[in-house]
Amino acid sequence: MTADSPNGEPMADVPVAIPTEAPSAVSPAPPGPARGRLLAWIGAAGVAAAAIVVGIVLLVGERSAGLDAAAAYVPADSFFYLEAQLDLPDGQRATLRGLLEKFPAVEADDLLGPALADTIDEALATSSTPFTYSDDIAPWFTGRVAVSVNAIPDVATTGTFSVPPMVFLFGSRDAAAAGEAVDSIRESLASSGATFSSTDRDGVKLWTAETPAGGVGTGPTTVEIAVTADQVILGLNGGGAKALDVHAGKADALSGDGDLAQLIERLPKARVAAMVANTRALLEMGVYPSPLPSAIAAAFAAAPDAGAASLSFEADAIRMDLVSGPMPDGAPNRALSSDLAAEVPGDALVFFEAPAFGDTIGQSVQSLKASVGADPTTAAMLEQLAQVESALGVKLEDYFDWAGGLAVAAGRDGEEAWGGVLLEVNDAAGAAQRVGQLDSFVALASADATSGISITHPTASGVTFTSVRVAVPTEAGLPVGDVVLEYALADDRLLLGVGDGFIGRVLGLARGDSLATSDTYGRALAALGGDATHGLIFVDLGGTRTWVESILPPEEKAAYDQEVGPNLAPLDYLAMGSRVDGDFVLSTLLLKLR
């Protein structure tokens, strides 16, 4: 049996050191201890994988652009695949150490030094596992681990959860040492009463055992163990056997998927982990009637088949990249643009932008209504929605058909917080109609003298707008005073503000004082690769910390300065931007450190 190595050359298997005198089955002892130890072993594999992938995800190395060799064992139609690389070259080690040393509460040596193995051993020990990382895994483990979930549990139809076919793959540099370790673990479990049987699959011995019903999921679970030239395989419910079949060429492998390769090549080469998800299968996992409602069918048709993501580290940032596509023919995938950041005050601490809000919200509402109507248990809600639409005089999916892009911003002016929404107006008549409906609703609410609602119409920069003040009774015990909501229709913008400072500041804003001219925002855009054309999120973490520190009660400041502040000081900003690249949508999330 052969498989492709990461460089594309054939790679032959190495004989596995499995004792030939071992019986093909071991008679069971009383089930209690066996079940407990076998389940503990399964749990330990999960602990090991989770600890490696999540707990010590801070280990990253330089790699090729493609997926790891483990992907040659994964079926091309896998629902979910995750791989992580834990071997750490000296250059990456120095980069990571620099990041960790920015935080006084973090001991870099605990994550990068010998103490790391001790941490993993302690995690495994809590699961009562019959092995340790230092003695049984480290001698052969390459530092690469992967997991594939081959199918979706059909919980919606069956009403119960059973473990889907899945496989954990641990990279091996020494097949003989790996075989000895696996045999030792298996024999330890067998001596406690676990029942194992073995079969030969293309020259590889596959050991299987079954846990009782209710042990993992609601039904019995088959556990599979195998050792190949470059992997230690732990499979559940056929995942291990499938991995060997894929590796033997009996089924298409994820590593040979050309469309997937286009996604992976758009991810950073230096990364700690990569993930692939079958987005179409995720969309279709709900229960829908046949034929599909047109809105749901349209959503499915416009969705890409797959998405990929990666986690990586830079000298001063933690980075996650996501890629989806290629988009189906006819799917909306145009690059959009917006300059709403130029209309937001420069001291904004939070900024969110959606360039196609009007279209997106309409499509979302349409799909939601189709889903509600397709489910007999919720279909009656459509009648209630119809009554609401009758009162509004428009269908809900068309309520924002006049709008283009949307921006949400929040910040502070001294000790006072402000926030609001800006909406681009593409249809002035449609926007005016919505504002007229809002005027009527507010007037009706304020007509009751006991409502505590008062309405004024101040003017700012030549624009008259509506300010609604809601008196909050002191007995309500709320930590705020009166609530003020404001709205204005100004040329091609609709402004909605919380508090009495947002609209006035926006209307009177000089372009040079906007968020678009802010140094922090500008650095964030540059780090994301330029203007985001498919949406943007920006949070000024340093500015938020400064504001919080300015309003801390004096009695809390000493403890903050000693325990909290130094570990928040390295935080600069959090930003996420999406943009179009041909038939693909690329998104980048950055946690920037000072």
Residue pairs with C-beta under 8 A, 6 or more apart in sequence:
1 12
1 13
1 202
1 203
1 204
1 247
1 248
2 10
2 11
2 12
2 13
3 10
3 11
3 13
3 69
3 72
3 73
3 230
3 247
4 10
4 11
4 69
4 72
4 255
5 11
5 69
6 64
6 66
6 68
6 69
7 64
11 69
11 229
11 230
12 229
13 203
13 204
13 228
13 229
14 175
14 176
14 229
15 175
16 175
16 176
16 179
16 204
16 205
16 227
16 228
17 175
17 176
17 179
17 180
17 183
18 179
18 183
18 205
18 227
19 183
22 183
22 187
22 198
24 197
24 198
25 195
25 196
25 197
25 198
26 190
26 194
26 195
26 196
27 195
28 34
28 193
28 194
28 195
29 192
29 193
30 193
31 193
31 212
33 192
33 193
34 189
34 192
34 193
34 194
34 195
35 211
35 212
35 215
36 128
37 128
37 130
37 188
37 189
37 192
37 194
38 189
38 194
38 209
38 211
38 215
38 223
39 211
39 215
39 216
40 127
40 128
40 129
41 129
41 130
41 185
41 189
41 223
42 211
42 216
42 221
42 223
42 236
43 127
43 129
44 124
44 127
44 129
44 131
45 168
45 234
47 123
47 124
47 126
47 127
47 129
48 120
48 123
48 124
48 133
48 137
49 145
49 147
49 168
51 119
51 120
51 123
52 84
52 86
52 120
52 145
53 82
53 84
53 145
53 147
53 273
55 119
55 123
56 86
56 111
56 116
56 119
56 120
57 84
57 272
57 273
57 311
58 96
58 100
58 111
58 272
58 313
59 85
59 86
59 87
59 88
59 96
59 143
59 272
60 85
60 88
60 92
60 96
60 270
60 271
60 272
60 312
60 313
61 85
61 86
61 87
61 88
61 89
61 92
61 143
61 270
62 89
62 91
62 92
62 269
62 270
63 85
63 269
63 270
63 271
64 269
65 264
65 265
65 267
65 269
66 255
66 261
66 264
66 265
67 83
67 254
67 255
67 260
67 264
67 274
67 276
68 83
68 85
68 144
68 146
68 171
68 274
69 144
69 171
69 230
69 231
69 255
70 83
70 144
70 145
70 146
70 169
70 171
70 231
71 81
71 83
71 146
71 253
71 254
71 255
72 246
72 247
72 253
72 254
72 255
73 148
73 167
73 169
73 231
73 233
73 243
73 244
73 246
73 247
73 253
74 81
74 146
74 148
74 150
74 167
74 169
74 243
74 246
74 253
74 254
74 255
75 148
75 150
75 242
75 246
75 251
75 252
75 253
75 254
76 251
76 252
76 253
76 254
76 256
76 257
77 150
77 252
77 278
78 148
78 149
78 150
78 254
78 276
78 278
79 149
79 150
79 151
79 152
79 164
79 277
79 278
79 281
79 282
80 148
80 149
80 275
80 276
80 277
80 278
81 146
81 147
81 148
81 149
81 254
81 275
81 276
81 277
82 146
82 147
82 148
82 273
82 274
82 275
82 276
83 144
83 145
83 146
83 147
83 273
83 274
83 275
84 144
84 145
84 146
84 272
84 273
85 143
85 144
85 271
85 272
85 273
86 143
86 144
86 145
87 142
87 143
87 144
88 96
88 112
88 143
92 270
92 313
93 112
95 313
95 314
95 315
96 108
96 112
96 313
97 108
97 112
98 315
99 313
99 315
99 316
99 318
99 593
100 106
100 108
100 111
100 112
101 108
102 570
102 593
102 594
103 567
103 570
104 566
104 567
105 566
105 567
109 115
110 116
110 119
117 133
117 134
117 138
118 134
120 133
121 132
121 133
121 134
124 131
124 132
124 133
125 132
130 185
130 188
130 189
131 137
131 181
131 184
131 185
131 188
136 181
136 184
136 185
137 170
137 181
139 174
139 177
139 181
140 172
140 173
140 174
140 175
140 177
140 178
140 181
140 232
141 170
141 171
141 172
141 173
142 171
142 172
142 173
143 171
144 170
144 171
145 168
145 169
145 170
145 171
146 168
146 169
147 166
147 167
147 168
147 169
148 166
148 167
148 169
148 239
148 243
148 254
149 164
149 165
149 166
150 164
150 165
150 166
150 167
150 238
150 239
150 242
151 164
151 165
152 164
152 281
152 282
152 285
153 161
153 162
153 163
153 164
155 161
156 285
156 286
156 287
157 287
160 217
160 218
160 219
161 217
161 218
162 217
162 218
162 219
162 221
162 237
163 216
163 217
163 221
163 236
163 237
164 236
164 237
165 235
165 236
165 237
165 238
165 239
165 242
166 235
166 236
166 237
166 239
167 233
167 234
167 235
167 236
167 239
167 240
167 242
167 243
168 233
168 234
168 235
169 231
169 232
169 233
169 243
170 231
170 232
170 234
171 230
171 231
172 178
172 227
172 228
172 229
172 230
172 231
172 232
175 227
175 228
175 229
175 230
178 227
178 232
179 227
182 225
182 227
182 232
186 196
186 207
186 225
189 196
189 209
190 196
194 209
195 209
195 210
196 207
196 208
196 209
197 207
197 208
197 209
198 205
198 206
198 207
198 208
199 205
199 206
199 208
200 206
201 226
201 241
201 244
201 245
201 248
202 244
202 248
204 226
204 227
204 228
204 244
205 226
205 227
206 224
206 225
206 226
206 240
206 241
206 244
207 224
207 225
207 226
208 222
208 223
208 224
208 225
208 240
209 222
209 223
210 220
210 221
210 222
210 223
211 220
211 221
211 223
212 220
213 219
213 220
215 221
216 236
221 236
221 237
222 236
222 237
222 238
223 234
223 235
223 236
224 233
224 234
224 235
224 236
224 238
224 239
224 240
224 241
225 232
225 233
225 234
225 235
225 240
226 232
226 233
226 235
226 240
226 243
226 244
227 233
228 244
228 247
233 240
233 243
233 244
234 240
235 241
235 242
235 243
242 251
245 251
246 252
246 253
247 253
254 260
254 276
259 305
259 306
259 326
260 276
260 306
260 308
262 325
262 326
262 584
263 276
263 306
263 307
263 308
263 323
263 324
263 325
263 584
264 274
264 276
264 308
266 308
266 321
266 323
266 581
266 584
266 586
267 274
267 308
267 309
267 310
267 321
267 323
268 310
268 312
268 319
268 321
270 312
270 313
271 310
271 311
271 312
272 310
272 311
272 312
272 313
273 310
273 311
274 308
274 309
274 310
275 308
275 309
275 310
276 306
276 307
276 308
277 306
277 307
277 308
277 309
278 305
278 306
279 303
279 304
279 305
279 306
279 307
279 324
280 300
280 303
280 304
280 305
280 306
283 299
283 300
283 303
284 300
286 371
287 375
288 296
288 371
288 374
289 374
291 297
292 300
293 370
293 371
293 373
293 374
294 370
295 366
295 367
295 369
295 370
296 367
296 370
296 371
296 374
298 367
299 363
299 367
301 328
301 330
301 331
302 327
302 328
302 330
302 331
302 332
303 328
303 331
304 324
304 325
304 326
304 327
304 328
304 331
304 585
306 324
307 322
307 323
307 324
308 322
308 323
308 324
309 320
309 321
309 322
309 323
310 320
310 321
311 318
311 319
311 320
312 319
312 320
312 321
313 319
316 572
316 592
316 593
316 594
317 527
317 590
317 591
317 592
317 593
318 590
318 591
318 593
319 588
319 589
319 590
319 591
320 588
320 589
321 586
321 587
321 588
321 589
322 586
322 587
322 588
322 589
323 584
323 585
323 586
323 587
324 584
324 585
325 333
325 582
325 583
325 584
325 585
326 582
326 583
326 584
327 333
327 583
327 584
327 585
332 359
333 580
333 583
333 585
334 580
335 533
335 534
335 579
335 580
336 355
336 356
336 405
336 533
336 534
337 355
337 531
337 533
338 353
338 355
338 404
338 405
338 407
338 424
339 516
340 353
340 405
340 406
340 407
340 422
340 424
341 351
341 353
341 407
341 514
341 515
341 516
341 521
342 511
342 514
342 515
342 516
342 517
343 407
343 422
343 493
343 506
343 509
343 514
344 351
344 407
344 409
344 422
344 506
344 509
344 514
344 515
344 516
345 409
345 411
345 418
345 505
345 506
345 509
345 513
345 514
345 515
346 513
346 514
346 515
346 517
346 518
347 411
347 412
347 413
347 543
348 409
348 410
348 411
348 515
348 518
348 540
349 410
349 411
349 412
349 539
349 540
349 543
349 544
349 547
350 408
350 409
350 410
350 411
350 419
350 538
350 539
350 540
351 407
351 408
351 409
351 515
351 521
351 536
351 537
351 538
351 539
352 407
352 408
352 409
352 536
352 537
352 538
353 405
353 406
353 407
353 408
353 532
353 535
353 536
353 537
354 360
354 405
354 406
354 407
354 535
355 404
355 405
355 533
355 534
355 535
356 404
356 405
357 400
357 403
357 404
357 405
357 406
357 423
358 400
358 401
358 402
358 403
358 404
358 406
358 426
361 397
361 400
361 403
362 397
362 398
362 400
362 401
363 397
365 396
365 397
365 399
366 397
369 382
369 385
369 396
369 397
372 378
372 379
372 381
372 382
372 385
373 379
373 382
385 396
388 396
389 395
389 396
392 399
392 437
393 437
399 434
401 427
401 430
402 425
402 426
402 427
402 428
402 429
402 430
402 431
402 434
403 423
403 424
403 425
403 426
403 431
403 494
404 423
404 424
404 425
404 426
405 423
405 424
406 421
406 422
406 423
406 424
407 421
407 422
408 419
408 420
408 421
409 419
409 420
409 422
409 515
410 417
410 418
410 419
410 420
411 417
411 418
411 419
412 418
412 547
413 501
413 505
415 550
415 551
416 499
416 501
417 499
418 497
418 498
418 499
418 501
418 502
418 505
419 497
419 498
419 499
419 502
420 486
420 495
420 496
420 497
420 498
420 502
420 503
420 506
421 495
421 496
421 497
422 493
422 494
422 495
422 506
423 431
423 493
423 494
423 495
423 496
424 492
424 493
425 431
425 489
425 491
425 492
425 493
425 494
426 492
428 492
431 489
431 494
432 489
434 494
435 487
435 489
435 494
438 487
439 466
442 453
442 455
442 466
442 468
443 455
445 451
445 453
446 453
446 454
446 455
446 468
452 470
452 471
452 472
452 473
453 468
453 469
453 470
453 471
454 468
454 469
454 471
455 466
455 467
455 468
455 469
456 466
456 467
456 469
457 464
457 465
457 466
457 467
458 464
458 465
458 467
458 504
459 465
460 503
460 504
460 507
460 508
461 504
461 507
461 508
463 488
463 490
463 507
464 488
465 486
465 487
465 488
465 490
465 495
465 503
466 486
466 487
466 488
467 484
467 485
467 486
467 500
468 484
468 485
468 486
469 482
469 483
469 484
470 482
470 483
470 484
470 485
471 482
472 478
472 480
472 481
472 482
472 483
484 498
484 499
484 500
485 496
485 497
485 498
486 495
486 496
486 497
486 499
486 500
486 502
486 503
487 494
487 495
487 496
487 497
487 503
488 494
488 495
488 503
488 507
489 495
490 507
495 502
495 503
495 506
495 507
497 503
497 506
511 517
515 521
516 522
520 540
520 542
520 543
520 572
520 573
521 538
521 540
523 573
523 592
524 538
524 573
524 575
524 590
524 592
525 531
525 532
525 575
525 577
527 575
527 590
527 592
528 536
528 575
528 576
528 577
528 588
528 590
529 577
529 579
529 588
530 579
531 579
532 577
532 578
532 579
533 578
533 579
533 580
534 577
534 578
534 579
534 580
534 585
534 587
535 577
535 578
536 575
536 576
536 577
536 578
537 574
537 575
537 576
537 577
538 573
538 574
538 575
539 573
539 574
539 575
540 573
541 568
541 571
541 572
541 573
541 574
542 571
542 572
542 573
542 594
545 565
545 568
545 569
545 571
549 557
549 560
549 565
552 560
569 594
570 593
570 594
571 591
571 592
571 593
571 594
572 592
572 593
572 594
573 590
573 592
574 589
574 590
574 591
574 592
575 589
575 590
575 592
576 587
576 588
576 589
576 590
577 587
577 588
578 585
578 586
578 587
579 585
579 586
579 587
580 586
